[in-house]
Amino acid sequence: MKKQYLLGIDLGSSSVKVSMVDVASGRCVASSSYPEREAPIKALQPGWAEQRPDDWWDYLKVALCRTMKDGGIAGEDIAAIGISYQMHGLVCLDKDCRTLRDAIIWCDSRGVPYGERLARDKGETWCMEHLFNLPGNFTASKLAWVQDKEPELYAQIHYIMLPGDWLAMRLGCEAATTACGLSEMMLWDYREHCAVECAKLPPLVSTFGLQGRVSAAAADELGLSAGTPITYRAGDQPNNALSLAVLAPGEVTATAGTSGVVYGVVDNGERRATEGLNTFLHVNHKLGMMHCVNGCGIMNSWMRHTVAPTMSYDDINRLAAQAPAGCDGLTILPFGNGAERVLANQSIGASIHNIDFNRHGQAHLLRAAQEGVAFAMVYGMEKIGGIKVIRAGRANMFLSPLFRETIAAISGATIELYDTDGSIGAARGAGLGVGIYASAKEAFATLQCLLTVEPQASNAINEAYARWKECLSATLQRPRFSE
């Protein structure tokens, strides 16, 4: 019997990752990502962040070619395709579905004042009752910036899309988005159960189910078979929760890639307004409450390139662990990747505090960066409250024992690490969408917990976290220079 595979694509801001899951065994048999080093992000002005959609396509071609070659997989062996993607971006298309400008991606801060203006115009009460959020720095606010600053281009926009919507269209789907996607854009009305009025929205398709088929042109470029069904798409954080089988209220997942995210599922009736957290439709139309730290893996990456350019991440993790817990008083705030939602959309920048040239060295800096990111994630977890178990993929910063042990110690939560990632989750989502799996339980039957980290009390870490919060409070009260 000929083997069949499910193709999962994870379109991130650092790379595009592709995985193949064997239908019969449920196991990932091949995967690859490209580029190997972090993909470039254009910052033409402070607080801006843009990427070229055609670059995403080029990254996909390389990663998919490698994955199919490594797995010995032909295009006709693929039963369905699923897509995960970086959330909250803005892709602008003309009437012929051509991109009009580079995509304004999730960590771009230029929309903040426009989101504040939208909140004033609509009223905060209306926003919280209908959007379950303030417009903040999400897609709708980015579109308002384009309307104000690039009116000629705005007039040419026929459709706006999220990055995953654009990729699905490029593969062969009709222009479309999902209800979950609209909730990411701040264009879904929870009370009315419909899209907020916006003339530039494409039609809706379901998160799971036939969304389109690979076109002949895309098949020729990618080595796929024309007609292969595309049956799932979701933003990276809801998809990450799916990949860890987090679907029921009370279940929580975390990621520590370019950004750090804690995502918990709640019942629709339990939704509450919480400063610094955001609410989105989950893939099963429950609600996901999300805490995001923009400056997570990108902080670790910056340290690697700037402080330890000849070292691997494994080497960095080992060296960082040689510094004492609390880093002899050295404290780092990791907020250097745009406006932070947990800080009420302020851009305070990353900063290093209490550095002593006679005591602190390379290991202290590397450890303080990891502790700072861990502290920032726990800071948001405290707003969610009641977290006892955190599920995460064994990837990115969760590969660092120091990082995961710090989160466990401060939060008091047990951390479970699994053999999965966003691209594998997207592949299994495709299997649900095409009907290969009858239920999520069946789709994730082979999910394995690789490591459990129990919280260990540490006075040094507790003191360091208290010092970090004091430093953050003082920084937030300090006058900011205009950029």
C-alpha positions as CSV (number, residue, x, y, z in Angstrom):
1,M,0.0,0.0,0.0
2,K,1.4,3.4,-1.0
3,K,2.3,5.6,1.9
4,Q,0.6,8.9,2.4
5,Y,1.8,12.0,4.2
6,L,0.4,15.3,5.6
7,L,2.4,18.4,4.8
8,G,2.5,21.1,7.5
9,I,3.9,24.6,6.7
10,D,4.8,27.0,9.5
11,L,5.3,30.6,8.1
12,G,7.3,32.4,10.9
13,S,9.1,35.7,11.0
14,S,12.4,33.9,11.5
15,S,12.0,31.1,9.0
16,V,9.5,28.9,7.1
17,K,9.5,25.4,8.5
18,V,8.0,22.4,6.7
19,S,7.2,18.9,8.2
20,M,5.9,15.7,6.7
21,V,3.7,13.4,9.0
22,D,3.2,9.8,8.0
23,V,-0.5,9.1,8.0
24,A,-0.2,5.5,9.0
25,S,2.1,6.0,12.0
26,G,1.3,9.6,12.9
27,R,5.0,10.3,13.1
28,C,7.0,13.2,11.6
29,V,9.3,11.6,9.1
30,A,11.1,14.7,7.7
31,S,11.3,18.4,8.3
32,S,13.4,21.4,7.3
33,S,13.4,25.1,7.8
34,Y,14.9,28.0,5.8
35,P,16.7,30.3,6.2
36,E,19.1,28.7,8.7
37,R,19.8,32.0,10.3
38,E,17.0,34.3,11.2
39,A,15.2,35.9,8.2
40,P,15.7,39.6,7.9
41,I,13.2,42.1,9.1
42,K,13.2,45.5,7.5
43,A,13.1,48.4,10.1
44,L,13.0,51.5,7.9
45,Q,12.1,53.6,10.9
46,P,12.2,52.9,14.7
47,G,9.4,50.6,15.7
48,W,8.7,49.4,12.1
49,A,9.0,45.8,11.0
50,E,8.3,44.6,7.5
51,Q,8.9,41.5,5.4
52,R,8.5,40.8,1.7
53,P,5.8,38.1,1.0
54,D,7.7,36.8,-2.0
55,D,10.6,36.0,0.3
56,W,8.3,33.7,2.3
57,W,7.5,31.9,-0.9
58,D,11.3,31.5,-1.7
59,Y,11.9,30.2,1.8
60,L,9.1,27.6,1.4
61,K,10.6,26.4,-1.9
62,V,13.9,25.6,-0.3
63,A,12.5,24.1,2.9
64,L,10.0,21.9,1.0
65,C,12.5,20.7,-1.5
66,R,14.9,19.6,1.3
67,T,12.1,17.9,3.3
68,M,10.7,16.0,0.3
69,K,14.3,14.9,-0.7
70,D,15.2,13.8,2.9
71,G,12.0,11.9,3.3
72,G,12.0,10.4,-0.2
73,I,8.5,11.8,-0.7
74,A,6.9,12.7,-4.0
75,G,4.2,15.3,-4.6
76,E,1.5,12.6,-5.2
77,D,2.2,11.1,-1.8
78,I,0.8,14.1,0.0
79,A,-2.8,13.8,1.1
80,A,-3.4,17.3,2.4
81,I,-1.7,20.5,3.4
82,G,-2.0,22.6,6.6
83,I,-0.7,26.1,7.2
84,S,0.4,27.9,10.4
85,Y,1.5,31.5,10.2
86,Q,2.8,34.6,12.1
87,M,-0.2,36.4,13.4
88,H,-1.5,40.0,13.1
89,G,0.4,41.0,9.9
90,L,-1.0,43.0,7.1
91,V,-0.7,42.0,3.5
92,C,-2.3,44.4,1.0
93,L,-3.5,43.1,-2.4
94,D,-4.8,44.9,-5.5
95,K,-7.7,43.7,-7.6
96,D,-5.5,41.2,-9.4
97,C,-4.3,39.8,-6.0
98,R,-0.8,41.2,-6.4
99,T,1.0,42.6,-3.3
100,L,1.0,46.4,-3.1
101,R,3.8,46.8,-0.5
102,D,5.9,44.8,1.9
103,A,3.9,43.1,4.7
104,I,3.7,45.0,8.0
105,I,4.3,42.2,10.4
106,W,3.2,41.4,14.0
107,C,6.0,43.3,15.9
108,D,5.6,46.5,14.0
109,S,4.5,49.3,16.4
110,R,3.4,52.1,14.0
111,G,-0.3,51.2,14.4
112,V,-0.4,51.9,18.2
113,P,-1.7,55.5,18.0
114,Y,-4.2,54.5,15.3
115,G,-5.5,51.7,17.6
116,E,-5.8,54.2,20.4
117,R,-7.8,56.5,18.1
118,L,-10.0,53.6,16.9
119,A,-10.7,52.8,20.6
120,R,-11.6,56.4,21.3
121,D,-13.9,56.6,18.2
122,K,-15.7,53.3,19.0
123,G,-15.5,53.6,22.8
124,E,-13.6,51.3,25.0
125,T,-16.8,49.7,26.3
126,W,-17.9,48.8,22.8
127,C,-14.5,47.4,22.0
128,M,-14.4,45.2,25.0
129,E,-18.0,44.0,24.5
130,H,-17.7,43.3,20.8
131,L,-14.0,42.8,20.0
132,F,-13.0,41.4,23.5
133,N,-9.9,43.6,23.1
134,L,-8.8,47.1,22.4
135,P,-7.6,47.6,18.8
136,G,-4.1,48.0,20.0
137,N,-1.4,47.2,17.5
138,F,-3.3,44.6,15.5
139,T,-4.0,44.4,11.8
140,A,-6.9,46.9,11.8
141,S,-4.6,49.5,13.3
142,K,-1.9,48.8,10.8
143,L,-4.5,49.3,8.0
144,A,-5.5,52.6,9.6
145,W,-1.9,53.7,9.3
146,V,-1.8,52.8,5.6
147,Q,-5.0,54.7,5.0
148,D,-3.6,57.8,6.7
149,K,0.0,57.7,5.5
150,E,-0.3,56.0,2.1
151,P,-3.7,57.1,0.8
152,E,-2.9,56.4,-2.9
153,L,-1.8,52.9,-2.1
154,Y,-4.8,52.4,0.2
155,A,-7.1,53.3,-2.6
156,Q,-5.7,50.4,-4.7
157,I,-6.3,47.8,-1.9
158,H,-8.9,45.3,-2.9
159,Y,-8.2,42.7,-0.1
160,I,-6.3,42.7,3.1
161,M,-4.9,39.4,4.3
162,L,-2.9,37.8,7.1
163,P,0.4,36.1,6.1
164,G,-1.2,32.6,6.1
165,D,-4.1,33.8,4.0
166,W,-1.6,35.1,1.4
167,L,0.4,31.8,1.4
168,A,-2.8,29.7,0.9
169,M,-3.8,32.0,-2.0
170,R,-0.3,31.6,-3.5
171,L,-0.6,27.8,-3.2
172,G,-3.9,27.9,-5.2
173,C,-6.8,28.9,-2.9
174,E,-9.2,31.7,-3.6
175,A,-8.5,34.8,-1.7
176,A,-10.1,34.2,1.8
177,T,-9.5,34.4,5.5
178,T,-11.1,32.7,8.6
179,A,-13.1,33.8,11.5
180,C,-10.1,33.0,13.7
181,G,-8.0,35.2,11.5
182,L,-10.5,38.1,11.7
183,S,-10.3,37.9,15.5
184,E,-6.5,38.3,15.2
185,M,-7.1,41.4,13.0
186,M,-9.5,42.9,15.5
187,L,-12.2,42.6,12.9
188,W,-14.5,39.9,14.5
189,D,-17.5,40.9,16.4
190,Y,-18.0,38.3,19.1
191,R,-21.4,39.6,20.2
192,E,-22.8,39.5,16.6
193,H,-20.8,36.5,15.5
194,C,-19.7,38.1,12.3
195,A,-17.0,40.2,10.7
196,V,-16.7,43.9,11.6
197,E,-17.7,45.9,8.6
198,C,-14.7,46.5,6.3
199,A,-14.9,46.7,2.6
200,K,-11.5,45.2,2.0
201,L,-12.0,41.8,3.6
202,P,-11.9,38.6,1.5
203,P,-14.6,35.9,1.9
204,L,-14.5,33.5,4.9
205,V,-13.6,29.8,4.9
206,S,-13.6,27.4,7.8
207,T,-10.4,26.8,9.8
208,F,-10.7,23.0,9.0
209,G,-12.0,21.7,5.7
210,L,-11.4,22.1,2.0
211,Q,-10.1,25.7,1.5
212,G,-8.7,25.1,-2.0
213,R,-6.3,23.0,-4.0
214,V,-2.7,23.4,-5.2
215,S,-2.7,25.1,-8.6
216,A,-0.7,23.8,-11.5
217,A,1.6,26.8,-11.3
218,A,2.3,26.3,-7.6
219,A,2.7,22.6,-8.1
220,D,5.3,23.2,-10.8
221,E,7.3,25.6,-8.6
222,L,7.2,23.4,-5.5
223,G,7.3,19.9,-6.8
224,L,3.8,19.1,-5.5
225,S,0.8,17.6,-7.3
226,A,-1.8,19.9,-8.7
227,G,-5.1,19.4,-7.0
228,T,-3.6,18.5,-3.5
229,P,-6.2,19.8,-1.0
230,I,-5.4,22.6,1.5
231,T,-7.5,21.8,4.5
232,Y,-6.3,23.8,7.5
233,R,-4.9,27.2,8.4
234,A,-4.5,29.0,11.7
235,G,-2.3,31.6,13.4
236,D,0.9,30.3,15.1
237,Q,-0.3,30.5,18.7
238,P,-3.7,28.8,18.2
239,N,-2.0,26.3,16.0
240,N,0.7,25.7,18.6
241,A,-2.0,25.0,21.2
242,L,-3.6,22.6,18.7
243,S,-0.2,20.9,18.1
244,L,0.0,20.2,21.9
245,A,-3.7,19.1,22.0
246,V,-4.6,22.1,24.1
247,L,-8.3,22.4,23.3
248,A,-10.2,22.4,26.5
249,P,-10.7,25.2,29.1
250,G,-8.0,25.4,31.7
251,E,-5.3,24.0,29.4
252,V,-2.2,26.2,28.8
253,T,0.6,26.2,26.3
254,A,3.8,28.3,25.8
255,T,6.2,29.0,23.1
256,A,9.6,30.8,23.1
257,G,10.5,31.5,19.5
258,T,11.1,35.1,18.2
259,S,8.3,36.1,20.7
260,G,7.4,34.4,23.9
261,V,3.7,33.4,24.3
262,V,1.5,31.9,26.9
263,Y,-1.9,30.8,25.6
264,G,-4.7,29.4,27.6
265,V,-8.1,28.2,26.5
266,V,-11.3,29.4,28.3
267,D,-15.0,28.9,27.9
268,N,-16.8,31.6,25.9
269,G,-18.8,32.5,29.0
270,E,-15.7,32.9,31.1
271,R,-14.1,35.6,29.0
272,R,-12.8,38.5,31.1
273,A,-11.1,41.8,30.3
274,T,-7.5,41.6,31.7
275,E,-5.0,44.4,31.1
276,G,-2.0,43.1,29.1
277,L,-3.8,40.0,27.8
278,N,-5.6,39.5,24.5
279,T,-8.5,37.2,23.5
280,F,-8.9,35.4,20.1
281,L,-11.1,32.7,18.7
282,H,-9.4,29.4,19.1
283,V,-9.3,26.8,16.3
284,N,-12.3,25.0,17.8
285,H,-14.1,28.4,18.4
286,K,-13.5,28.3,22.2
287,L,-11.6,31.4,23.3
288,G,-7.8,31.7,23.7
289,M,-6.4,34.2,26.2
290,M,-2.9,35.2,25.2
291,H,0.1,36.9,26.8
292,C,2.9,37.8,24.4
293,V,6.4,39.1,25.0
294,N,7.8,40.4,21.7
295,G,11.4,40.3,22.9
296,C,12.0,36.6,23.5
297,G,14.1,34.5,21.2
298,I,15.1,37.6,19.3
299,M,16.8,38.7,22.6
300,N,18.6,35.4,22.8
301,S,19.6,35.8,19.1
302,W,20.8,39.3,19.6
303,M,23.0,38.1,22.5
304,R,24.4,35.4,20.3
305,H,25.3,37.7,17.4
306,T,26.6,40.5,19.6
307,V,28.0,39.0,22.8
308,A,28.9,35.4,21.7
309,P,29.2,35.4,17.8
310,T,31.3,32.3,17.6
311,M,29.1,30.1,19.9
312,S,26.2,27.8,19.2
313,Y,23.0,28.1,21.2
314,D,23.9,24.9,23.0
315,D,27.3,26.5,24.0
316,I,25.5,29.6,25.1
317,N,23.2,27.6,27.3
318,R,26.1,25.8,28.9
319,L,28.0,29.1,29.5
320,A,25.0,30.9,30.8
321,A,24.5,28.2,33.4
322,Q,27.9,28.8,34.8
323,A,26.8,32.2,36.1
324,P,25.0,32.2,39.5
325,A,21.2,32.4,39.6
326,G,20.3,36.1,39.8
327,C,23.5,37.0,37.9
328,D,25.1,38.8,40.9
329,G,22.5,41.5,40.5
330,L,22.6,42.0,36.8
331,T,19.1,42.6,35.4
332,I,17.9,42.7,31.8
333,L,14.5,43.9,30.5
334,P,14.0,42.2,27.1
335,F,11.5,44.6,25.6
336,G,13.4,45.6,22.5
337,N,11.2,44.3,19.7
338,G,8.4,46.9,19.4
339,A,5.4,47.9,21.5
340,E,4.6,45.3,24.1
341,R,1.0,44.4,24.8
342,V,1.7,43.4,28.4
343,L,3.0,47.0,28.9
344,A,-0.1,48.6,27.4
345,N,1.5,48.9,24.0
346,Q,4.5,50.9,25.2
347,S,7.9,50.6,23.5
348,I,10.4,50.9,26.4
349,G,13.3,49.2,24.6
350,A,15.5,46.5,26.1
351,S,17.9,47.6,28.8
352,I,20.7,46.3,31.0
353,H,20.8,47.3,34.7
354,N,23.2,47.2,37.6
355,I,26.2,46.1,35.4
356,D,29.5,46.0,37.3
357,F,32.6,46.0,35.1
358,N,34.5,44.3,37.9
359,R,32.1,41.4,38.5
360,H,30.1,40.8,35.4
361,G,31.3,39.0,32.3
362,Q,30.0,37.1,29.2
363,A,28.3,34.3,31.2
364,H,26.4,36.9,33.4
365,L,25.1,38.7,30.3
366,L,23.9,35.5,28.6
367,R,22.2,34.2,31.8
368,A,20.6,37.6,32.6
369,A,19.1,37.7,29.0
370,Q,17.5,34.2,29.5
371,E,16.3,35.1,33.0
372,G,14.9,38.4,31.8
373,V,12.8,36.7,29.1
374,A,11.7,34.0,31.6
375,F,10.7,36.8,34.1
376,A,8.7,38.6,31.3
377,M,6.8,35.5,30.5
378,V,5.9,34.8,34.1
379,Y,4.9,38.4,34.6
380,G,2.1,37.8,32.0
381,M,1.3,34.4,33.4
382,E,0.5,36.0,36.7
383,K,-2.2,38.0,34.9
384,I,-3.8,34.8,33.6
385,G,-3.6,33.1,37.0
386,G,-4.2,29.5,38.1
387,I,-1.6,28.0,35.8
388,K,-0.4,24.6,37.2
389,V,0.8,22.8,34.0
390,I,2.5,24.4,31.0
391,R,2.8,22.4,27.8
392,A,5.5,23.4,25.3
393,G,7.4,21.9,22.3
394,R,10.9,21.0,23.0
395,A,12.3,23.7,20.8
396,N,13.8,27.2,20.7
397,M,14.5,28.7,24.2
398,F,12.8,25.7,25.9
399,L,15.9,23.7,24.9
400,S,17.7,25.7,27.6
401,P,17.5,24.0,31.0
402,L,18.2,27.3,32.7
403,F,15.3,29.0,30.9
404,R,12.7,26.3,31.6
405,E,13.8,25.8,35.2
406,T,13.6,29.6,35.8
407,I,10.0,29.7,34.5
408,A,9.0,26.6,36.6
409,A,10.6,28.1,39.8
410,I,8.9,31.5,39.5
411,S,5.5,30.3,38.2
412,G,5.3,27.2,40.4
413,A,4.0,25.4,37.4
414,T,5.1,22.0,36.0
415,I,6.5,22.2,32.5
416,E,5.8,19.3,30.0
417,L,7.9,19.3,26.9
418,Y,6.6,17.4,23.8
419,D,7.9,16.1,20.5
420,T,6.1,18.6,18.3
421,D,6.2,22.1,16.8
422,G,4.0,24.4,14.7
423,S,4.6,22.7,11.4
424,I,3.8,19.2,12.8
425,G,0.7,20.7,14.3
426,A,-0.3,22.2,11.0
427,A,0.2,18.8,9.3
428,R,-2.1,17.1,11.9
429,G,-4.6,19.9,11.5
430,A,-4.6,19.2,7.7
431,G,-5.4,15.6,8.6
432,L,-8.4,16.7,10.7
433,G,-9.5,19.0,7.9
434,V,-9.4,16.4,5.2
435,G,-11.1,13.7,7.4
436,I,-8.2,11.3,7.8
437,Y,-8.6,11.8,11.5
438,A,-12.0,11.5,13.0
439,S,-11.1,13.5,16.1
440,A,-8.4,15.5,17.8
441,K,-7.8,12.6,20.1
442,E,-7.0,10.4,17.2
443,A,-4.9,13.1,15.5
444,F,-2.7,13.5,18.6
445,A,-2.6,9.9,19.8
446,T,1.1,9.7,19.1
447,L,2.0,12.9,20.9
448,Q,4.8,12.1,23.4
449,C,5.9,14.0,26.5
450,L,9.7,14.0,26.4
451,L,10.6,15.8,29.6
452,T,8.8,17.0,32.7
453,V,10.3,19.9,34.7
454,E,9.0,20.2,38.2
455,P,9.3,23.6,40.0
456,Q,12.2,23.9,42.4
457,A,12.1,26.7,45.0
458,S,15.0,29.1,44.7
459,N,15.6,32.2,46.9
460,A,18.1,33.6,44.5
461,I,15.6,33.4,41.6
462,N,12.8,34.8,43.6
463,E,15.0,37.8,44.7
464,A,16.1,38.3,41.1
465,Y,12.5,38.3,39.9
466,A,11.5,40.8,42.6
467,R,14.5,43.0,41.5
468,W,13.4,42.6,37.8
469,K,9.9,43.8,38.6
470,E,11.2,46.8,40.5
471,C,13.4,47.7,37.6
472,L,10.5,47.4,35.2
473,S,8.3,49.6,37.4
474,A,11.0,52.3,37.5
475,T,11.6,52.1,33.8
476,L,7.9,52.5,33.0
477,Q,7.7,55.6,35.2
478,R,10.7,57.2,33.5
479,P,10.1,59.9,30.8
480,R,10.7,58.5,27.3
481,F,12.5,60.4,24.6
482,S,10.5,60.9,21.5
483,E,11.8,58.8,18.5
